[in-house]
Amino acid sequence: MTTAWILLVVAGLLEVAWALGLKASEGFTRPWPSLFTLVAMLASFYLLAQAMKVLPVGTAYAIWVGIGALGTVVLGMLIYGDSASPLRLLSLLLVLAGLVGLKLAS
């Protein structure tokens, strides 16, 4: 895996962190979760921008969003008790298949 792909994966994981941070910040009314969220956002965008210097823009953006979406949905199920219905799980698998396809095609 090249450096750009590693940066992109870390950026996607940071997207998960800031998405969960948004919930924890309760609308930016809690100072520490709000600060964590803003730092994670900045770091995620910065790493995405660095990865996009090398990777195709559409692929990089889709992978970043996909990692963020998959991670946030899964952790939402585990941490917040969000629905884990069979249709929801199947949908997650389809998103994952799309991400793998984009990676293989790049």
Secondary structure, 3 states (H helix, E strand, C coil): CCHHHHHHHHHHHHHHHHHHHHHHHCCCCCHHHHHHHHHHHHHHHHHHHHHCCCCCHHHHHHHHHHHHHHHHHHHHHHHHCCCCCHHHHHHHHHHHHHHHHHHHHC
